[in-house]
Amino acid sequence: MKNFLKISLFLSACAFMVSCETTELELLENPNSINVESADPDFVLNQVLLDFNGIIRGYSGTNQVITRMQNMFQTYNSNVGNTTGSGEWNASYRLFANIDFLETVIATNELDLPHHLGVAKVLEAYSYFLLVDHFGEVPFSQAVQPEEFPNPVADDGGVVYAAQLELLDEAIALLNQDPTASPSDLYFDGVFSEDNWIALANTLKIRAYLNQRLVDPSGAAAGINGVLGSNIIDTVDEDFEFVYNSNQPNPVFASDYSNTVDSYRSNNYYDFLNAGDAEGIFIETGIPDPRLRYYLYRQVDEDPSGSNLPCEGDNLYDYCYVGNFYWGRDHGDGEGLPNDGARKTARGLYPFGGAFDNNAFIRSRDITNTRGGEGVTPIYLSSFTHFALAEAGVTLGTGGGSPASLLEQGIRLSMEKVRAYADGLDTVDPDTGEDYAMTNAEINDYVARVITEFNGANNDGKVAIIAREFFLASWGNGIEPYNNYRRTGAPDLQEPIVESGLFPRTWRYPITEVDNNPNINQTNPSDRTFWDNNPAGFID
C-alpha cells in the first residue's frame, strides 16, 4: 500500500483494470501537474466518482461468479486468489487519498463546497464497508498517512464499521448545508440532488446494521429502527446506480454485443429464473420469472450438442443443459471452451442496455433491438432496501412494515424497474405476434405465489425466501448476494460439480500488499469478516 500512498493524487484509473471505462468517459484531462492551489474540486470529485464505479464492478464481477450468477470455471481458489482483489484494494486506497486531497483543496482555497465533501465522504464510508466485507481486517487508522505510517496496520473490522457510521453522519450534515455550488453527478439519474445522497447515506446505515445482526442483534435492531423515518432509498427514482449512455455504453454491452459472447451464465441461476423446459435433463418446476427475457438474450433457437455440450451424459452434472435454448454451465465446470460465442446466451436488456429477448434469435452483435448500452451498474436499489428491512423484520423484529409487505414491495420495485427498460423496444415475437413484455397479471401472480410460500414458512424459511428474491433482483450486482449468502446461507445454491476447495468467506489480501507491508499477514479463504459468525463449512 505504501507505494500508492506516497503520491497526493492518484488519477491513473486504467491501472485498475475493471475501471478502464474511466478514460472512455472523457471527463478528465491529464492531471500530471495538479497541486493544491491549481486543482479543480469538480475534477477531483469526478475521479472519486469514477473510481468508485470501478471498485463496485471489480467486486461484483468476481462475486457474481462465486454466487452462481455467472459461470465459475474450475475452483474457488482459481477465481478468488491472492491477486484477485488487487485492483479493488488499490483503487479504494487511491480513492481515500483523493478524498483527503479534495478536503485539502477546499480548505486551502477557502471554498464553500460542502456537497462535494458530503458526496466524497459517503463514498469513503461505502468503500471502507466493502473492504471489511471482503477482506476482514483492513488498514484504517494508519491508512493514507505514508510519512507517519509507511506500513499501516490492519484494524478490526468492527472498529472500521463503527467509524464509517460516524462518517455517514458527518456526510449527511455536510449535504444538509447550502453551498455556493453543487457537484455534477454520475449516479442516480445523472443529476445531482443532495436528497439522493442523504438517502444513500441513511440506507448504508441499514445495510451496515443488518450485516452485524449475527454479532450484535440488539445494536443492529436499534440502529435500523433509528434510521426508519429518515430519508432512505425506497423508490426506484432514488436507486443508487452508475449511469451509462450510448456513447459510453455499459462495459458488458461492449463485451457481449460488439463481437462475440465470451462467457457463460450459470445454469443454477437459470434454474432460479425457471428458464428451462419440461423435457430432457432438467425438469421445470415453476413458471418463468417475468424478468427472464429482460435479463438474458438467446442468440439461437437450437440446443447445444456435440462439442458444444461436453457435459452431455456425465452424471457429475446437475443440469448440463436446462433447455429452452439457454446455453450455460454448471458451477465449477472446467471443460474446454468450444467455438460457441455466436450461440451461447448473452446478458440482456437489464441492466446492461442489451437486447430484449422476443424470440428474434439474431446474433447479439447484429441485433438492433437494444438500448445501445444505455444501462447502469446497479449498486444499491430500492428493492434491496425492502428486502433488507424484510430480513431485519423477521430476524430482529424491526419496524418499517410487516416482513411480508416489505418482501412484496421489494419484488414489485424490482419488476417495475426492469419492465421500464423495454420502453421503446420491440417485445413482440416476429413470427407469432405474441407480446412478451411483462404484464401486471404476471407480476401479480408471481407476487401471490411468493407471499403464499412466505406465509407458510417458519422464520428460517422466511429468511431463505427473502434471500432468494433479493438474489433474483440483484442481477448485475454480485456484492449483495455474496454478503447475503454468508450471512443467511441462502438461497440454497448448487454445489460445485467437482472438488473446488473452500468457499471464500473472505478474499485473500493482495499478494503485493503482503509482500510490501510487514504488518499485513496473509489470510485463508476460511477466515471470516467480523460480522460473519456462522460455522465453518456453513456454505459451499
N, C-alpha and C positions, 0 to 999 in steps of 0.2 A: 504493500500500500504506500510506503513512504516514497516510492518513485513517482507516484501520482500526486501526492500531496505537497510536493515542493514547488509546484507551479501555482500561481494565483488563480489562473482562469484556464479551464480545460474545455476547448471547443472542437476537439478532433473527434466528432461523433462517429465517423466511419471506422475508427479503430474499434468501435463496439459493433460487431458485425450485424447484429439484429436491428440497428438503428440507422443503417446506411441511407434510408429514405430521407434522412435529415438534409443531405445535400440536394436531393431532388426537390425538396420543398422550397429551396432557394430563398429562405427567409434571412439568411445570414451571409455576411461578407467575410473575407479573410481577416481574422482578428489578431494577426501577429503582433501588432503594435499597441494593443489595448493596455491602458493603465487606468488608475482610479479616476484621474481628472478627465480623461477623454472618453471613458466608457459610456455607452448609451444604456440606461437601465432596461429599456424595452428589448434591446439586443441581447442583453444578458439573460433576462427572464425568458425570452423566446428559446434560448438554448436549453434552459432548465425544462421548459415545457416539452421540447422535442426529445431531450434525453430521457425524460420520464416515460414517454411512449415507447422508446426503445427498450427500457428496462422491463416494462409490462410485457411487451411482445416476447422478450427473451425468456422470462419466467414462464409465460403462458404456453409458448411452443413446446417446451420440454414437458410441462405438466399435462398438456393435452395427450401426449404420448403415453405417459405412465398411468394416466387415469382412464385409458381406453376410449378416448375420443378420436384420436388418430392412431394409426398402427404403430405398435412398438416392434421394431426389428431387433430380434435376439434378446439380450439380457438387460436387467435394470442397470447393472454396472456399466454396460456399454453406452447407455443413454444418460446416466447421471454419474459421471466420473469426476476426477479431480481437476478437470479443465472446464466442465460444463458451465459452471456459474461464473467464470472469469469475467465475461462481458457485463453481466448484471452487477457483479460486485464492484468492478472498476468504474462503471458508469454511475453507480449510486454514490460512491465517494467523490467522483468528479462533480456530480450534482450538488453535493453538500458544500464543496469548495466554491462552486459558482454562486451558491446562495449566500455564503459568507462574503464573497466578493461583492454581490449585489447590495448587501447591507452596508458595506464599506462605501461603495459608490454613492448610495443615497445619503448616508450620514455625512460624508466628506463634502459633498456638494450641496448639502442642506436642502434636499429635495423633499417635497411633500407627496410621497407616493406610498401611502400605507397599503393600498390594494395590491401593489406589486409585491410587497413583503408578505402580505397575507396569503396570496396565492402560493408564493415560494415556500412558506412555512407549512402549508397544508401538504404540499408535495414532499417536503422533507420528512414530515411525520409519516406519510404513507410509505415512503421509501424505506424508512427505518423499520416500520412494521413488517414490510416484505422481507427485509434482510433477516429479521428474527424468525419469521415464519419459515424461511428456507434454510438458514444456516445455524440457527440457535443463538449461541453467544457471539456477539459481534462487537468490534471496536465502536465506542460511542463517546465516552467521557474524555478520551485522549485522541479522538479522531480529528483529522483536518487541522492538526497543530504540529506540523513536521519539525519545526525548530525545537520545540519543547519535548515532543513525544515522537521521535522518528520511528519507533516501533510500538505502536499503541497496543494496549492490552484489550482483550475481549471482555465486554461487560455482560452480566447476567441478562438474559432476555427479558425477564420480568421488570428489571430496572429500566431497560431501554423502552419497553412498552409504556411504563408509567410516565416517563419523561415526554413521550410523544403525546400522550393525553393532555399533559400540561401545555405542550407546544400548540396543540389544536385550539385550546382556549385563547392563547396569545394570538393565533391567526384570526380567530373569529373577532377578537377585539379590534384588530387592525382593519379587517374587512368592514366593520361597522363604522369606521371613520369616514369623513368626507375628504377625498383627495383633490388635488388640483388636476390630476389626470388619472385615468384608469388604463390598465394594460389591454393589449389585444389578447385574443383567446383562440386556442386551437382545439378546445374541448367543448363539451356540451353541444350547442348548435353553432359554435364558432363566433358568437357574440358575447362579450364579457358582461356578466351580471354577478355582482357580489353576493346576491341571494343564492345563486347556484353553488358558489364556492363555500358559503356558510353551510348550505345543506350537505355538501360533501364532507365538511369537517365534522358535523354532528353525526353523520352516517358512519364515518370511520370510527367514531367512538362506539357505536353499536357493534360494528364489526370486531373491534378490539375486545370489548367486554364479552361478546359471545365466544370468541376464541378462548377466553380464560375461564369459561364456566366450569370446566372439569377441575381446575385447581383452586378456584375461589368462587364458588357458586353464589354466596351471599353478596360478595363485592360485584360480581357480574350482574346479578339481578338489580342491585341498587344503581349501578352505573347505567344500565339500559333504561330503567324506569326514570332516571334523572334526565335522560335525553328526550324521552317521549314528551310530546307537546311542543318541542322545538322544531325549527325548520330542518327537515330531513329530505332525502331523495325518496319521494313516494309517488311521483308521477313520471310518465315517460319523457315529458319535456325537460325533466331535471336529470335524466340519465347521464352518468359520467362516462364519456367515451371520447376517443380521439377521432376527429373528423377528416376524411379524405375526400378528394374530388376527382373528376375525370382526368384532369391534367396531372394530378399527383395521386394515382389510384392506390387503393389498399394493396399492400405488397402480395397478399395471397392471390388477388385478382391478376396481378402482373405475373405471378408464377403459373397459375392454372389456366390462364386464358391467352397467353402470348405465344406459347409454343406447344408444350405437351404437359400433361399431368404427371408429376414425378413422384407422388406419394400416395399411400393408401389410407382410406378411412378404416376405423376399427369395426369389425363385424359385431362386436359386442355393443357398440353404440347404435349400429343399425338395429340390433335386437331391441334396445330400449325404445327406439322410434317405431318399432313394429314395421320395419321396412320390407321384411321378407314375404315369401308367398306360402301357400299351404301345401306345397309339394316338395319332394326331394329331401335333402339332408336336413333342412331347417323347417320345422313345423310352426307356422304362425299361430300365435295365441292371443292376438289383440288387434284392434283397429289401428290403421296407420295414424301416426301423430299428425295433426293438422299442419305442423311446421315442416314436415318431411320434404316437400317439394321446394320449399324456400331454403332449406339448409343444404341440400345435395342436388347435384345435376348429373344425370346419366347421359353419357355420350353416345351409347349404342343400345340397341334393343336386342342384345344377344347375350347368352350365358357364356362365362369363361369356360374353357375346356382345354385339354391337352397341356401344352407348355404354359398356357395362361392360367392353369389351375393345378399347380404342382402338388397341392394337398389332397387332391381327389383320391378317395379310398383309404386315406390314412386315419386310423382310429384315434390318433392323438388329438385330432381337431374336434372342437365342439361344433363349429359351424362350417368351416371351409368356404362355403358359399351360401349366402342367405336367400338368394333368389331375387326375382323381380329386377334383374339386371344391375343390382347394386354390387359392384366389384369391390371387395375389401379383403382384409386378412384378420386372422385370429391373433390374440395377444401373445407376443413373443415369437411369431412366425419369422424365421430367419431364412426361408427359402430364397433362392436366387430371383433376380428381377427380370422377367420377360420383357419383350418389347411391346408393352401394352399401354403406353402413355396416351394413345388416341382412343382407348377403350375404357380405362378404369374411371370410376366415378370421381367427379370433380367437386370441390367445395362450391357451394351455390350462391344464391342471391343474398341471403342474410348470413353474416353481417359484412360479407366481403365485396358486395356490389357486383356479383357474378350473374349467372343466368337462373331464371325460374324454370323448373322442370315441367314443361307442358307436353311431354312426350314428343318433342321435336326430334330428339336423338340426332343432333348435329354436333360435330366435333367442337369442343369448347373454344378453340382458337378461331373458329369460323362463325360461331353463332353471334348474332347481333342483338338478340332479345335479352340484353343485360343492362345493368346500371353503369357500365363502363368503369367499374372500380370505385364508384361513389358509395363507399361503405364506411365502416368505423372499426376501431379497436374497442370492443365492449369491455369496460373496466369495472365499474360498479353501477348496476342498473336498479331502477325502482322495483323490479321484480325480485332482485336479490335482497333488497331491504325487507320485503314482505316475507320471503322465505326465512330470513334470519330471525325476524320477530316471531314467526310461527314456531321455529325451533326453540327459541327462548321461552315462548309461552308454554310449550309442553314440558320443557326440562327445568325451567326456573320459576314458572308462574308469573312471568312479567305481563305487563299490560299491552295496550295498543290494539286490542281486539281479540276475539277468540282465535285460537290457532287455526281452526277450520276456515274462518273467514279470511284470515291473513294468507293462508295457503291458496285459497280461491283467488284472492286479489293478485297474488304473485303470478299464478298461471295466466290469468286474464291479461295482466300487463305484458307478459311475455308474448302472448298471442297477438295482442294489439300492435306491439312494436314490430313484430316480424311481418304481420299481414301488410302493414303500410309500405313495406319495401317493394311490393309488386305494383304500386300505383304507377300507371302509365305503361306497364309492360303487358305483353300478351300472355294470358294464363289459360288460353283455350287450346285444346288438342287440335292440331292442324288437320287430322284425318277424321275424327269422330265429332268434333264440335263441342265436346264436353269441357266445361269450365272447371279447372282445378284450383281456382282461388279459394282460400279459406272462407268458410261461411260461419255465420253466427250459430247456426244449428250444430255444426261440427264442434265449435268451441264449447257450446253449452253441454253437448253430450260428453265431451272429454272431461269437463269440469265435474259433471254429475258422477261419472264413473270414479274419478279420483276421490271425491268427497265421500261417496258411499264407502269406498275402501278405507278411507281415513277414519270415518266414524266407527267402523267395525274393528279397528285395530287397537292393541294396547299401546302404552306410551312408547315402547321401543319400536313398535311397528309404525307409529305415527312419525317418529323421527326419521325412520328409514324412507317413508313416503315423501316427507318434506325434502330430504336429501336427494331423492331420485328426481323430483320435479325441479329442484334447484339445478341439478346436473343437466337436465334436458334444456333448461332455459339458458344455460351457460355456454352454448355453442359459440366457439370463437374465443373463449376465455377458459384457460386451464387452471388458473390460480385458485379461484374459489372452490372448484371441485377437489383440488389437492388438499386444501385446508379442511374442507368438509369431510373428506374420506378419512383423514387422520383423526378428526375429532369425533366422528359418529360411526365410522366403519361402514358407512352406507354411501351409495347403494351397493348391493351385492354384485360385485364385478367379476368378470371371467378370470379365472386363474390362468397364469401363463401356461401355454401348452407344453413347454419344456422347462427344465430347471433354469430359473432366471436369477437366482440369488435373492437377497433380501430386498423387500420393497423399501425405497429410500424414505425413511421417516424424516430425515433432513438431508440437505445436499452437503457434499463434502466441500471444505474450503478450497478455493483455487490454489493449485499447486505452487504458483508463483508467490502467493501470499505466505504460504507455509515456508517456502524456501527462503524468503527475504525478511520475514519477521519472526525472530526467535520467541516472541511472546504468543505466537499462534501455533497450536498443535493440531495435527490433522484429526478429523473425526471419522466415524464409521457410519454406514447407512442406517444402522440400528439406533444411533443416537437420536434423541428426541428433543424438540424445542420445549421451552419451559411449560407451555400450556398443554402439551400432549402427555398425559399420564396413563394412557391406555397401555395394556401389557405388550410385551414383545410378541411378535407373530400375530398381532391383532388384525392385521390386514396383509394382503399379498398382491 
